[in-house]
Amino acid sequence: MARLIFGMMQSLDGYVAGPSGGPSSEGVLSAQAAAEMPPPGPTSFRHFVDNVRSLDGMLYGRRIYEVMRYWDEDKPDWDDHEHEFAAAWRPKPKWVASRSLKFVGPNATLIQGDVIDFARSLKAERKGDIDVAGPEIANVLSAAGLIDEYRLYFRPYILGGGKPYFAGPRPPLRLVNHEPIGEDAVRLTYVPA
């Protein structure tokens, strides 16, 4: 059985995107996407490359999927680390919950029907860890009791507003691990209590 893991980078005040809307997901490593916080340093970047390699796939909401499409095609200004991240990300299966998209890109499947039913089936059919990205989809899956682990990556920035990590009431959680990640982040790992 697969595990659904919701993990995103956030500011110290709990926002995954600042007032202008630039997300700071664990997978979103471009300066273009993380407008309010600088991109992670090289050691943090390595952590996220390794994390993506270890995943069985990604379950995305529409907005974060559109941001992550940045990695679909090589950019001329990328360094070796960015090429490595893209090479790890591209072949992974991606499932996208959206009512407005009509099609999705390579290795992606548009979820037809109820996202909760889809996530239950996905957990039953797959093995390994599946990254859940996007506070709204995580909120829906959390309320249904389907998120198995929460990874909160805190970075030393204050955004003062924007999109919070928890899009609804915070579920009861139990801390199971804490560790420094890279140059300036701390990851707190929680499971449902």
N, C-alpha and C positions, 0 to 999 in steps of 0.2 A: 504494500500500500504506500502511496506517495504521501509526502508531507507538504503542506502549503505554508510557505514562509514569507511573511511580510517584512521587508527590510528597506529602509530608506535613510539617507543622510538627512540631517536636520540641524537647525540652529539650536543654540542653547535654550532659546525660548520656545522650542517645539514646532517650528515651521519648516516644511519641506519645500516651500516656495515662498518667496517674498511678495511684497505688495504688487510688483509688476508681473508676477506669475511664473518666473523662471524656476523650474523644478530642480531639485538637488537629490535625485535618486541615487542609490548605490550604483546603478548602471549608467547613469548620466554623467559622463566625465568630461564633456566638452565645455569650454568657457561660454560658448553660445547658449547652452542650456542652463548653466548654473550662474545666472547673471548676478545674483545677490551675494553669493559666496564664491571665492576663487575655486578653481578646480582642485581636486585633491593632488597632493604631491606624489612623487614617483613610488614611494613605498606603499601609500594608500592605493594608488592606481594598480599596483601589482596584486594587492589583496583582492580588488574587484575583478581583475582578469582571472585569477585563480578561482574566485567564487563562481563566476559565470561558467567556467570550464566544468565545475562540479555539479551544475544543475542539470535536471532532467528536462527542464523547459521553463517557460515564463508565461504567466497569466496576467494580462494587462488590461487596464481600462483604456478607453480611446485616447485620452489626452497624453498619457505617458507613452503609449504605443507610438503616437505621432512624433513625440520627442525622440524616442529611441530609433526611429527610422533614419536618423542621422547616421547610424552605423551601417546602413545598407550598402553604401557606395564609398569607396576610398576617396579621400580628399587629398589634394596635392600638398597641403601643409602639414599633414600628419607625421608624427615621429614613429619610431619602431613600436613604442608601447601602444599607441593608438591603433596601429595596424594589427597588433597582437590581440587587443580587445575585440576589434571588429571580427577577426578570424575566429575567436572563441564564441562570439555572440551570433553571428550569421547562421550557422548550421543548426542552432538550437530550435526546437519547436516552440512556437509562440501561439497563444490562444488569446483572442482579442474580444472583449465585451464592448459592443457598441450598437446603438440603435441607428446611428446616422451614417456610418461607413457602409459602403456597398461592396468594397473589395479591400483586401489587405495584401501586403508584399510577400516576398519569398519566405518560405518556411513558417508562414502564419496562417491561422485558421480563424475565420470570423465565427464567433459563437452564435449559433442559432438557438433561440428559445431561452429558457430561464437560466441565468448564470449560476444560481445555487444548484440546480439539478446537474448542470454541466460540471461544476466543480466537484460534486459528489462522485460523479462517474469518473472524472479524471483521476481523483484520488484512488478509486478502486481499481482502475485499469493500469495505472503507471506505478513505477517504483522510483525511489529517489526523491530529491527535493525539487519543488517547483516554486519559483520566485513569484510572489504576488506584488505587483507594483501599481501604485495609485491609491491614494487614501479613500476614494469613494468605493472602488471595488473591494478594497480590504475591509471597509466598514460593513458592506453587505455580507461578505463572507464571514466576518467576525461575528456579526449578529446571529448568523446561522450556525455558529460553533465550528466552522471549518478551518480556521487559521490555527495551525499547530505551533507556530513559533513566531515571535515578534523580535526583530533586530533593529534596535534604535541606535543609529550612528550619530552621535553628537559631535558637532564641530564648534570651535570657540568664536561664534559669531552671533550677534543679536540682529534679527530682522525686524522686530517690532510689529509684525503683522504679516498677513498672507494666508497661505493654505497650511493648516495644521496636519501633523502626522495622523492624528486620530480625527476622522471626519464625523464622528458621532461620539456617544458616551464611551469612555474608556472601559473595556471589559476588565473584570478582575484578573490580575496577572500575578505571576510568581517569578521573581528574579532567579535565573539559573546560572548566569555567567556575566562577567564584565571583563573587558580587556582593552588595552590601548590598540589602536589600529593606525599604522602609518605615522605620519608627521604630527597630526593634530586632532585625531578623532578618538573617541572612546565608544566602544560598542557595548550596549547593554542588551542581553538576551533574556527574553521572558517567554514563559509558556502560560496558557490559560490556567488560572488557579482552580 
